[in-house]
Amino acid sequence: MPVGGYVAGIDLGGTKIYAALADLEGRVINELKVPTPAREGYEAVIRRLAAAVGQLQEEAGLPGPPLALGVGAPGPLDPAAGVVYQAPNLGWRDVPLKADLERLLGVPVYLDNDANLAALGEHRYGAGRGAAHMVYITVSTGVGGGLVLGGRLYRGATGGAGEVGHLVVDPRGPRCGCGSYGCLEALASGTAMAREARRLVAAGRGRAILEAAGGDPASITSEAVARAAAAGDEEARAIIAAAGRALGIGMAGILNLLNPAVVVLGGGAMRAGTLFWEAMEEELARRALEASRRAARIVPAALGERSGVLGALALAAGGARGEPPYSEP
């Protein structure tokens, strides 16, 4: 067994469970990915989580259980109480995930929002390493985020801080899944880009985008838009640029409010290319206060899909060392 023991971390998604073991310094011992049995219900999922930890322990030849388990879960949740209030992709509502995993594994469990733990992972081991004040933004199917202030995760009064995707950047914009209008998520996400592309195709335009999607309007994704844009299609380029500008507007508000030293940008939609990034930076320069803009480094995420599980390991290691995992700066 590693000197000082080891911890486990899990990044729980709607389709995939990413689990790992590490020593208390964050050195990964073993890791695996398994499907999330969401359709089989809550009990099946928590049994799969426990089994993943057991499989990692057995494969690594470790004789004892982990000192603690950190879990990143989607949806609104209460980290201290260990309750996931709502996780639509899993079909969960008001589930006591922390207590149930502690019952199955017999070790302390520390729970947090998946975007918070991705932020923690990038802060401890990735692009935000060493920054006392960091904002993490992930742009993919939706838009999420996490805040590190004073070197610690900032969760807010009820654990709901960091929901950057629901900053309103255009009150007359499209409706968001949260029920509001013009949220950053409704304008800058991969889902938003795909929606705009399908709207074009329904109006008899967007031929290059439709071709990039194999001729099926239902198969249009942000990746298809990016392929058409890379081939020079102006309609696709306009969609990507509009999404980048929306992100720039939202980021300007974040910089003006929080004055971070680093903003880390991750997520699949960031692969839309330099056009997305350039449009974001142009809008950011136009709207952010100059001093706050100069102080902030805007950098791509360094850890990819490992950011969440590494953040979960960091949370567990802090708990195992006796650090108060949920105190604020």
C-alpha positions, 0 to 999 in steps of 0.5 A: 500500500502507498505510504500514508494510504490512498484515496479513491475518486469518481467522476459520475456522468450520465453515460460514463463512470470514471474512477481512479485511485491515488496516493495523498499527493495525487499520484494516480495508481490505477483508473478505469471507465465503465458505463453508467447503468442509469436506466437500471435505476439509482441502486444499480448505479451506486452498486456500480460505483462501489464495484468500480472502487473494489475493482481498482483496489483488486487490480492494484493489489492493495490490501485495505480500503481507501482512506476516503472517496471523493465523488463528482456528481451532476445536478444541483446538490448539497455537498455537506449533506451529501444529497443530490437534489436533481440529476435529470440525465440519471433520473435522480431526485433527492438521493442521499448519495453520500450516505448510501456510498458510505454504507456500501464501502465503509469509508468516508465519502465527500461529494461535490458538483462535477464542474466544481471538481473539474475546477479543483482538478485544473487548479491542483494539477492543470492549467490553473496550478498555483493561482489563488483566484481561478475561474473554470468554464466548461463549454460542451453540451451545456456550460458549467463552471467552478470558482477557486477563490483564495485558493479554495473552492467557493460553493456559495451559501447552498453549494450553487455557486459557479453556475456560469452557464445561467448568466443572462447575456441576452434577455431577448435570447432563446429559452434556456433549459433552466426556464430563463431566456438568453443564458450563456448556455442557450447561446454558447454551448454545443447544443446552442450551435447545433440548434442554430444550425438546424434552424438554418437547415429548416429554413432551406439554408445551411447546405454545407452543414447538412452535408457535414452531418451526413444529410440528416438534419437530426444528426446535426451537432456542433461537430458538424458545424465545426467541420463545415466551418473548417471547410470555409462555409460562412454560415457555419463560421457565423454560428461559431463566431456568435457563440464565441461572442456570447461567451466573451460577454459572459466572461467579461461579467465574470472578470469584472465581478471576480477579478481572477488571475486565471480563467481556464476554458475546457469542454468539447465545444472549445474544439470548434477552432480558433474562430470561436476563441478569437470571437470570444477574445474580441468581445471580452476585450470590448467589454471587460474592464481593462485592469481586470482583463490585463490581470487575467490569463485566459488558457485552455484546460490541460487535463481533458476528461481527467479534470473531474476525477483528479478533482475528486481525488484531491477532495478525498485526499483533503478529507483524509488529511483532516482538512475541512472540505467544505469551508469557504475562503 
